[in-house]
Amino acid sequence: MLHLALCAAVLFLLRLLLGLPWIQVLPGLLIFYLGSGGWKSVCIFAKTVRRDLHAALVLLTVKFHVRRHLRQGNTVPRIFAETVRRHGPKTALVFEGTGEAWTFRQLDEYSSRVAGLLWARGYRAGDVVALFMENRCQYVGLWLGMAKIGVEAALINFNLRLDALVHCVAVSDARALVFGGELADAVREVHSSMGKTVKMFCSGDWDPQKVPEGTECLEPLLEASPPHPPSAPQRGFVDRLFYIYTSGTTGMPKAAIVVHSRYYRMAALVYYGFRMRSDDVLYDCLPLYHSAGNIVGVGQCLLHGMTVVIRKKFSASRFWDDCVKYNCTIVQYIGEICRYLLNQPVRESERQHRVRMALGNGLRQSIWEEFTSRFSVPQVAEFYGATECNCSLGNFDNKVGACGFNSRILPFVYPTRLVKVDEETMELIRRPDGVCIPCKPGEPGQLVGRIIQNDPLRRFDGYVSESATSKKIARDVFKKGDSAYLSGDVLIMDELGYMYFKDRTGDTFRWKGENVSTTEVEGTLSRILDMTDVVVYGVAVPGAEGKAGMAAIADPHNGTDLEKFGRELERALPPYARPVFLRLLPEVNKTGTYKFQKTEMKREGFNPNAVSDKLYFLEPSQGKYVSLDEELYQDILSGKQKL
């Protein structure tokens, strides 16, 4: 806002130094401002001031509460204790699987019994206990009870098996593992690899024939435990609460550190930013080992007194029926969930609900309005954030397609920024003095957040692994000598400051001199194929510059009409963005949080000897997809076949 600053300086000179009256100064200032190109700034100000004032109020509110909790040495369990005092007999959690409902007092008592049991067994503040079970009310009570005595929970993805499961327990240095009876087989497979020092507790279904030797059944132990917790340990607002693991799309999962202040900040920014109320009923069908389900969702219960309906696993066919049954007013989504809902046949319940808000991230712009129109959901509360990041964004005013914004009036109030990167290598581009170059509206860049370690809103706690933490930090980003968190995501900002997700770092590839966004192409292809799962990635071709696009398409019934698909693709995408190769497979592998897994498919490429699925090649002279066999593959490698 250079014009505003310049005009303010002119106003100061004319009024104070020359002593001119306001009646002469103001008209002259207006003429000067408009003549110097300031009208554009006026328009931006007029269009965004209401949005920015709301965001400023939210930020100030959260900052006030954070500083209060910091000053008082509060923790999530202490804040929850205040919630219990206000909402004791009210329903806190409902488990859809059994219809079981817990009041705030019952959740408090259960978690206190957990605390008492672990304390009696010798667990103290700073110890780690791994939690490996499917969604249910007990999940929340277990980690909350651990937190009451300062024990840190390692929340492990219940889909993990063998080496990945052992890795997650080992990297957290857990002294014990609490697992659900439904996962007894998975635990028994790795029991010998964990060592005798890891104590085993089983919650839920108890079968002595399935659980590893030495495992104790948790329920009778909790019944015998006192309903009041031991004396609270000396833990503060910036101490560790629990660990959440990355989804593991590449390599082994990393354990991200979540401190009490981070838990509060993530839940509170969403609560105040999207104008939630304590009388809302939130439908949480996301895994509780993930920050969206356990912080953004369950956090509204623990911190703000909201009722949260927990579902064991997401079900597209039962989604709206559940919302009607439990009178839900807010639903959560992540990744591809909204597309799966649109792919369901029309049913009465999708119009009979009371849902006023869909809360989450990953709703593609290509289906945004179709989702809100079909299901009559007036507000999409899309946000951007990750468990460990310090640069969260929120789309507070329902802007179609946006995942958040940064103020154009006062861009430095919230220290996040898009900085220029080489879209092939994803390396940060710097000025001659070594500082990163901020992006202008319309320029894609990586989102970064300035790290201020003594500010709970700006700190970066990183991972258990120091090497993993260092890889997410860049120096000299906003100015010389500073440090910033690297989100790893490419976003783009419009003239009003709205941010739009473009791609994950490394997903964008260059072909025929153009940058191709896998996210955008995936959205287009999925829409053409009636919401089918589609994964797009770039593959290297010998002798060709850049990477050729390849699309893996879920085709379990061999029903994809490639001729029709090719015709519609020609209308929908420019030539450089059309996939050169296709791979039709029974299903596309996804993480537990509905993100597609591309790593293995990228490695296999378009080699028919490495891939058992059907492969196709976009033959340029014919303009259609043809079967990719060994002979054609060799022609492509040798350069005989043109691309």
Secondary structure, DSSP 8 states (H G I E B T S, - for coil): -HHHHHHHHHHHIIIIIS---HHHHHHHHHHHHHHTTTHHHHHHHHHHHHHHHHHHHHHHHHHHHHHHHHHHT--HHHHHHHHHHHHTTSEEEEETTTTEEEEHHHHHHHHHHHHHHHHHTT--TT-EEEEE--SSHHHHHHHHHHHHTT-EEEE--TT--HHHHHHHHHHTT-SEEEEEGGGHHHHHHHHHHH-TTSEEEEESS--TTTS-TT-EEHHHHHHTS-SS-----S--TTSEEEEEE---SSSS--EEEEEHHHHHHHHHHHHHHTT--TT-EEEE-S-TTSHIIIIIIHHHHHHH--EEEE-SS--TTTHHHHHHHTT-SEEEEETTHHHHHHTS---THHHH----EEEEE---GGGHHHHHHHHT--EEEEEE--TT-S--EE-TT--TT-SEE--SSSTTSS-EEEE-B-TTT--B-B-TTS-B-B--TT--EEEEEE--TTSTTT----BSSHHHHHHTEEESSSSTT-EEEEEEEEEEE-TT-EEEEEEETTT-EEETTEEE-HHHHHHHHHHHTTS--EEEEEE--TT-SB-EEEEEEE-TTS---HHHHHHHHHHHS-GGGS-SEEEEES---B-TTS-B--HHHHHHTT-TTT--SEEEEEETTTTEEEE--HHHHHHHHHT-S--
